[in-house]
Structure formats: structure tokens, C-alpha cells
Amino acid sequence: MSFQLSTDVDKNKIFLINCSSLNERLDPEYYQPNHYQDLILLKNSPYRNDVLDHVCSRIVDGPFGSSIKASDYVESGIPFIRVADVTRGEGSIKTDDLIFITEEAHERIIRSKIIPNDVVIAKTGATMGAASLVPESISEANIRGDLAALSVNENHCISRYIVVYINTNIGQRLFWRLDSGGTRGRVVIGNLKKYPIVVPPIEIQQKIIEKMDAGYALQKQKELEAQRSLDSIDDYLLRELGINLVEPEENTIQNRVFYRNLSEITGQRFDSYYYKTIFENTKESVLESKYPVHKLRNLSSNIQNGVEIRDYSDSGFRYLRVTDLGKYEINNNSPRYVDVEEIPSRVILNEKCLLVSRSGSLGLVSKVVPEIENAILSSHILKVELNTNIVIPEYAEAFLRTKVGQLEIFKENNGGVIPEINQAALGKILIPCPPLDKQLEIVEHIDAISDRAKQLRQEAEADLEKAKQEVEAMILGVE
């Protein structure tokens, strides 16, 4: 007599599995039905099914944090790859912001050395499963403890194919299945070695790589076009306002030295940063605008910072953090909520408000959109309630996002190790204010550019997703 589940239950949450199917682990997440669906797809592929350990000559993780000391970091030396250097998208190591360790430190942890064509995978955290290929430009490097390194046996697989496979949607689901089950995502090396992989013939692998690379190239082309559109907003807006910003000269010692009269700094800040030439040029260019210039405090009835709340909830009021203020729009990827009785009166939002990050990622600016009207601001965000008889929030947002507005904000930061701006300093920001009908004309033009850029980014995502689906079909032999 066999036991059957009721047809009323959600079979993705309640399911049965035979004892004979248990494979070492006993946690239910590992045996979710959707995982088995993926494994069945792999098994039905016309190509060889294998595990990562069989197609790699080496699978290791980086050293424990205590293995590398502060004194081991140097300005130049052996690149020390971090999770931040491993991109989730096209599978290439980001080399524009590498950190380095001494050769002596590298020798101490030589076990996790990487060379060109090795594969590096994030094995912990939110980006777990991101895979990248070590480029030829990095002749030798090492990795942190939250990464794993794979040396691929090229007789079985092309290294680039491993990266493409892991970064597909099905590859990511299979990777996360190996999560050890802790509060923070983590795949241990023992589990990583069991990662299931389909191994087509080398010529098929090469076609899969070419298909995916073409998808990434098309995505990058549209994203660059979108970024060029957004970058054009600055030139358009400043030209409309009659602002001609003098760009900084070559960064030589001579150009970094400047003089200020005592009368210019009396009663004000005394640090040299505040009086840098670029800031003085910015102020002069704003004052030369063809429209009246106002200080932000004279354009607003209220400038307040939010409140600090650390206890998040599954429901309640949206708690808006600096990470929710995107460069161009509100970020809704991972909203947080707080369970409180009411919104503190001083941070109640309305359509007249502008939000400015005051610390952390300083200078992010956003108008209030419907999804955040009932949000509570974190203490790292300032609320500026504008006088809409003089300036409309959409226009103020656009101006403060320009390189001129950003320079003004950064000039007024407190000069500490972590840049921060307070209410009084933000109130000093200068904003040219055309007539309201001109502001509306500017906003409409900028909205059209932004909408086009958004459309291009959406097309880029769709093109990449299509390429991934086509690649998965090639891997599974169902094209």
C-alpha cells in the first residue's frame, strides 16, 4: 500500500521522496521537486552527464581570512581576486579595481594560485554562483576565501564553456541547490565537486560559447547606447541653463596648488578641500547661469533627515535606505519593511519632496514616486520639501544629478573619511531656476531621453535572456 499526498497540497512545499533516493544530505530543500526537474533535463540531454570534479584537475577555495594580514597588502604585486571582481554577467574578471598582495604572502597560500584560463566562482553570499574566467592579462594571481578556483582539464571541457554553463539560469539553480543550508549562502568544496554538468563534444561547446558571446556583445552594445543617451542629459541641461563648466586641468602638482585670500575663508571652513579650484569654477559657472540662482534652503520649507531603525519586518511601512536610491530611479530589488504604528511626522513624504543621500553613497537624488510615498526614511537620507511655486521636484532632481550638482554636493561634505552632508550644508547648494514652464519643458525632454534609455536596457536584458535560453537548449540538446 503506497501513501499519496492530497491533491490540495502545494507540491513544491510538501512532497514525498523514497529513502533510496536520499543522497547523503537530509535537508528537504536539497530534494525540492524543481531541482529534480532540472536533473531530469540534464539526464535527457544527448550529451555526457558528469560532475565538476571529473572535468577539472583541481578544485580549491581561497585561504581563511587570517592567512592574509593587513601588512601583506601592497600597491602593486600579485593580484588578490575578490568576489567584487567576479562578474555575474559575461563571466570576465573585472581588472579596473584590483588589490594586490606581496609575493611572500602569495607563496604562503600558493595552493589557491590561479593562472589564465582558470575558472573562479563565488561560493558564498548574495552573488554565490557567479563564475568568471581568468584573462590572459593576469599572468598569476590568488583568491580570497569566499571564492573557489577550478583548473579545467581541456581534454574534457573548454574553460570558457564551464563559465557559460554555470552562468546560465539552469546552471545557477543547480549551483544554489548545493548551498550548505546556513543563514548565509555557502557552497563548500566537497559539494562543489559534485556539481552536475553536461559535457557536449568540444565543437558543440565552442558553438555554445560563440552563441553566448554574441548575446553578451549585443547586450553590451545596447547598454552602451543607453548610457550614451543618459550621459547626454548633462550637456543638454547645462546648455539650456547657460552653464559652461570649466573642466579640471591635468592632475599635476602645479595644478593642485592654489591660493585663497584670507577674506575668502574668514568665518567659513578652513580645510583646503573646500576651496579646490574645481569647486570654485563650479560656483562661478552656476552664478553665470542665464536664470536666477537660489540656495536650496530658500527653495524649501523643510530639510530633515530620517530615522534609524534596525529591526526589519516582513510587512509594515517601507523603510527606504540609501541602497534603494538608484542612480536614475528607485531600486525595488530588495525592499525592507518596519513594523511601527505610524510614520514619524518629520519625514512624511509628499509629491513636493526630494530625497538626497547624506552619507554612504553620497549625492544620490530622487523625487518621490508613488511606491515610496508611505515610506520611512533611514537616517542616511535627507528629505527636502520644495516650494513648487519656484521649482518643481523633477527639475531639481535632474539638476542635482548633473556633474555640476554633484560637485556642489561633494564640496559641502564634511571632509571626513566617510563623506557626509548635513541639513545646513545641503541648504547651501545653488540651483538656477528658470520659469516653471521652462522647467517643465526641460523635464519632458529629459524624460524622453530616460524612457529611451530604459527601453534599450530592457531590450538588452531581453536579448541576453534569449541568448541564455538558446544556449540552454543547445546544452540540453532540445534546440
Helices and strands as residue ranges (DSSP letters): G 19-21, G 28-31, H 33-43, E 48-51, H 52-55, E 56-61, G 65-67, G 70-72, E 73-74, E 78-81, G 83-85, E 99-101, H 103-108, G 110-112, E 119-122, E 131-133, E 142-143, E 147-152, H 159-167, H 169-177, H 189-192, E 196-199, H 202-241, H 253-256, H 262-265, G 272-275, H 277-287, E 293-295, G 296-298, E 300-305, E 317-320, G 322-324, E 336-338, G 345-347, E 353-357, E 365-367, G 370-372, E 376-377, E 381-386, H 393-401, H 403-411, H 423-426, E 430-432, H 436-476
